[in-house]
Amino acid sequence: MISTTTSRYVTRQPEILSGEPIIANTRTPVRAIVENWRLGIRPEEIPLHLPHLTLAQVFDALSFYLDNQTEINEYIERNHVPNELVHPAIKARLNQISSTQMHGSNPL
């Protein structure tokens, strides 16, 4: 198993997600953390959604993203689920998160 460490917690392993940046010792891609962050979830809250991650791993992943935005954005786009395929319950939850953020309250 060949792995390339790119930061303290971010690594690449060719056999996991074809070498996409992941959190070390997990199969969680950096893009999963970034997508939560883009939904407006604060970094401190992301471990509530991905409980196998520590806050340090989340911040390292976001730091890695900020240094490698083009690459991670390409992974996000490549793995994007078309809106018409998103389950209505998920759409409703995302709309709830979006509307409560506009009003400054925490939906979680």
Secondary structure, DSSP 8 states (H G I E B T S, - for coil): ---EE-SSSEEE-TTSGGG--EETTS--BHHHHHHHHHTT--GGGHHHHSTTS-HHHHHHHHHHHHHSHHHHHHHHHHT---GGGS-HHHHHHHHHHHHHHHTT----
